[in-house]
Every structure is written in C-alpha cells, then in structure tokens.
C-alpha cells in the first residue's frame, strides 16, 4: 500500500460519525457552501446559495435526523435526513473539498440508511448532479438509481387569472389544527400511501419560514403548498419557494393544480416577493407541462435517484411540486 493510500485509510478509520449539534451549525453551513460552490466552480465558493438557509432550518426541524463527520475533533462533513412518513430523502450531504474521495460520504450514508430502516421508509430518494458519474456511482452502491430529471423552475410574480379562495395554516385555530393536518395527510395519501408532509408544515409555522397555502376546508383539503419566503429560509431574498405542493388525485386535479399555483402567486405578492420557485419531477409530466404553460422556466436541473428503483409518486397523473434538494 502506498503512502497516500495508507494516509487515506487512516483518515477513514479515525473518522467519527455522530449527531450534528447546534454549536456545529455555523461550521456546517460554511462547509455546505464551500463544497457545493467548489463543485460548480464559483470564483468565491462561499457565496453559493446566497442568503438562503438550509442547514439551520433543517436541523431545527429535526435535530435527531442529522449526522456529522468529525476528523481529529474537527467537523468535516454533514448530512440531513427528511421524514415524510413512508417517504424519505436526504441532503444536503456535504464533505469538505480537500477530503473528497476519502470515503467520508459513504460513512455518512451508513447511518442514513439505518435511519430509513428505523422509520420504516418504503421509498427513499435524493436530488443530485446528473453529469457527475462519481455522485451517481456512490448512491447506486446504496441502492439508489437515477430516474427522471427534476427541474427547479422560476417565474416572476404577476397576475395570471382569478385568485381562488384559499387560506393559510397559520390562520387555523389551535383546536382545529389536528383536523387540518389530518386533512392534509388524507390528501397526500391519495398520491402515495403513507406520504405526509406534516413535518414541513410544522417547521414553517414554528420557525416562521413562510406559509402553508390550503385550498378547501379543514374537513376536505384539495390542495396544499408549503412555501418558504425571503432570506433566512430555503427561498432567499425576493423569492417564494414552494418546497412541497400537491393536489388531491382525481379528475379535477389539473384545474385544482392551476388554482394552487395562483394561490401561491398571491401569497408571494402579499409577502412582497418578486418571483415564485418550484421544483417538479418530470415524471409528473402533466404538472411539468402545466408549469411551462404558465411561464415557469428551468433554472437548475438535477436527477432524482430513488430506492427502490421505482417511480413512487413521480408518475403521470400526479400533480406534485417537490425536488428533494
């Protein structure tokens, strides 16, 4: 074994994987920006992602679903895992650039897979760079396979049509919130058995990240959109970002989806946002085509990798906005 390989092996063996702690968050945020900014070739990698906030918000949503990689007492990587009921995904997974290809990402994925198993996750996924064989190869080793592209699309906020009647989760009274959350679960169950985004709804409300748009009433929700708005969220300045949106499956899904998009545009206008951003898996071909027809244009494109190698809810006839970033 040559000297360089021995050094890499020693590093991997001395690496500790542990829960990410609150005091780690500033360093984890810096490493996230440094790693992704370096990969895409920014002159100053630390400017990656601007004034968005992924690390703090995801840790706060569920500190027990985060992992840290520590080498010689120093934080060198992290991963964040998200539980949407029977659906789960992870990311951003970050490793300090000077330590790439040292097996650290693999070590972070091992407890991630264990966590999916404990949760009883039946469909897991991630968003990654389709042009990177190294990324694809790493995740394939853990049973994730690339399927359809995911487009991150944007559109300026502008009037488009009549604004439907809608409300916000924040306006639902405390006694009515359990019934409202159950109605949201009833909707997402029509898309995939066991899918629930209650974690996202609660996180947006608790952290004041934006708003959850609701179409319908507490007993029958027909459309939901969990939106982040402005700096210090996953949206960034001037942006209303639909982290998850969906309408009840059925013959009226297309029309309700259009209403949901209009309601999100109205929310963005109320909050003084300049544009709306949403991710859509192109396997949901009708939803993707409807965004194009409304003037949304792709800014970033990635690929969804899924475990098992099945479409899950990313399929024709399903109107969902998400991207697993």
N, C-alpha and C positions, 0 to 999 in steps of 0.2 A: 504494500500500500504506500503510495507516495505521500510526501509531507502535507500537501494541500488537502488530500482526501482524508488523512488522519485528523487534520485540524477540523474539517467539516464534521466528521463523525463525532469528535469530542464535543463540538458545539451542540450537535443534536442530542447527544446523550445527557449533557448538562442542562438542557433546556427544561424549564418548568412550565407546565400549563396549569393555570389557576383561574379562579373567578376574577373578572375585572372589577376593580374597586373605584369608588368615587374619586379618590385622590389621583387615580391613573388617567382620568378623563382628559385633562389638558394635553398630556403627552400622547394619548391615543388619538386625539383629534389632530395633532400635528403630524403623527405618523400616517394617518389616513390621507391627509392632503399631500404629504411628501410622496407617498407611494403611488397614488393614482396620478398626481401631477407629473411625476417622473416617467411613469409608463406611457402617458400620452404625449410627452415631450414638451411640456410647458417650460419656458425660459426660467420662470420662478415657480417651481412646483407647489410651493406653499400657498399660492394664490388659487389653487384648484378648489372649485366649489364655492368660491366667494363667501358670502355671509350666510350660507345655509348651515344647518346644524343637524347632522345625522347622529354623531357619537353621543352627545349629551341626551338627546331626546330618546334614543333607543335604549340607552342604559336606564334612564329614568322610568321608561315604560315597563321594563322587567329586568332588574339587575341580576336575577338568577339565571338569565339566558344569555350571558356574555362571558367570553373567555379571553384571558390574557396569556401571551407568551413572554416569559421572563428569562433572560440570559444573563448570568452573573449579576443578578439583582437589578437588571435594567429591563424596562418594558421595551419589547422589540416587535410586537405584533398583537392583533386582537381579532375577535370575530363576534358577530352579533346574530342571534338566532331569534326568529319570529314565529310565534304560535298563533295560527289562525284555525284553531280547532283541529280537524283531521288533516289540514294543510299546513305545511311549514316551509320556511325558506331561511337562508342565511345570507349575511353580508351587511355592511362591507367587511370582507376579510382582508386584513392588512398585514404586511410584513415590511420591515424597514428595508429599503432598496439594497443596501450593501450586504444584506443577508439573504437575498433571493437565491433560490435553488439550493438551500441548505436543509430542506425537509421541514421547515417550520410551519408552512401552510398545512402540510399533511398532519402534523401533530395537532394543530388547531381543529382540524376536521374530525379527528377521532372522537373527542368528547361531544362534538356537534352531532355526530351520528348516534351516539349513545343517548343524547337528549331527545332526539326524534323518537327513538325507540321507547323511552320512558313516557313520552307524551302520547304514544300510540298514533303517530303521524302515518297516514296511509298514502299521502302524496307530498313529496318534498321537491323543492326546486331552488334555482338561483338564476341570477342575471349576470352574464359575463361577456367578454370581448370575443366576437365570433372569428376575428382574424388572428387569434392567438392560439396556436397548437399547444403551447405549454399549459395554458389555463384549461383548455378542453381536456387535455390528457390527464391533468391532475384530478379533475372532477369525475372523469369517466372511471378512474380507479375506485371511486366510492359509489359507483352505480348510477351516476347522473349522465344523461345523454342529451345532446343538443336536438332541439326540435324546431319550432318556428321562431322567426325573428320577433323581437319586441321593439316597437317604435316608441320613443319618447317624443311626443308631439306638442306643438305650441300654437297658440292663436291669440292675436290681440283682443282685448275686451272691447266689444262693440255690439250694439243692438242687432238682433237677428230675427226675432219674432216675438209673439206674445209670451210674457213670462208666466209660467204655470203657478198655481198655488203650491207653496212649499213652506216648510218650517225648519227650524234648527233644533238639534238635540239640546242645546243649552237652554232653549225655551220650554222644554218639557219639565214639568214639576218633578221634584224628587220622588213623590209617591208613585208617579206614573212611569218613571224611568225603567224599572224592571220589565214592565209590559212592553215598553218601546223597544228595549234591547231584545226581548223575545220575538217581537215582530220582525226585527232586523235579521235575527237568526232564521226565522221562518222563510224569509226571502232568500238568504244565501243558501239555505238547504235546497231550494229549487234548482240551484246551479251545481252544487256538489255536496253530497251527503257529509255532514259534519263540518262544513265550512262556516266559520264565524269570524267576524272582524270586531268583536266586542272590545278586544284589547286596543285596537286603533281608535275606536270611538271614545273609550275612556281616557286614553292618553291625550287625545286632542283637547278634551274637556278639562282634564286635570292640569295639563301644562299650558293651557291657553295658546295652543298652536294654530288655531283656526276655527273651523266649524264642521259639523256633520250635517249635510243637507238631507232632508227627509221629504219624500213625496208620499202622500197618503196620510193615514192617521195611526194612532197607537195600536189599533187592532189589525190594521192591514196596510203595512208599508209596501209600496210598489217600486220604490227607487231610493237608493242611499248613495251618498258620496261623501267620503271622509276627506276633508280638504285642509291642507296647511296653507297659511297665508303670511307672507312677508319674511323679514330677516329673523334669524334665530330659530327657524323651522327648517323642514326639508324643502321648502319652496324657495326662499331667498327673496331679496328685495323686489318689489313690484310684481310678484308672482302669486297666483292662486294655483296650488298644485293638488290635483286630485290623486291622492295616494291610493285610494280604492273607491271604485264606483261600480254599481251593479243595479240591474232592474230585474223584477220577477220574470222568470221564464214564462213564455206563453205567446198567444197570437198577437198581443198588443205590445210586445217587448220593444219593437223598433220605435213606435210612437212615444212610449214612455221614456226610452233612452234619449230621444231628442229633447223631451221636456226636462230630463235630468241635466243635460248639458246646458240648457238655457237657464235653469236654476243656478247652476254653478257660475255661469257668467254673471248672473245678477248678484250673487254673493261677492264675486270678485269686484264688481263695480261698487258695491256698498262699502267694501273694505279699501277702496282706492287702489286696487291692483291694476296693472297695465296689461297683463296677459294671463291666460289660463294654460297650464301644462298638464298633460295626462299621458300615461303610458298605456299601450294596448298591445296585446299579443296578436300577431297577425293570423294565428289560428282562429281567433274570433273574427272571421273575415267580414261579417256584416258590421260589427262595431267599428272595425278599422276603416271600412269604406264610408261609414257614416261620418266619422271624424274628418276624413278627406273632403267629403261633400260640404261640410260646414266650414272649411277653410283652415283646418289644422294642418300643419306641415311638420315633417320629421326633423328634429334637431340632433338626436343621438339614436343610434341603433345598436342593439345588443341581441344576444341569443338567450332564450330560456332553455336551461338544462333541467331535465325532470327525472325523478326517481319514484316509481318505476318509469320505464320508457313508454309512457302513455300520455295522452293529451290532457288528462284531468278535466278541468273546466275550460281549458283553452281550446275551444272547438266551435264549429259552425253552429249558429243559432243561439249562442250565449253572448250576452251584452255585458261585458266586464271591462273595467279600466283598472289595470294594475301593472307592475313591472318587476317586482322582486328585487329592486336595487338595494 
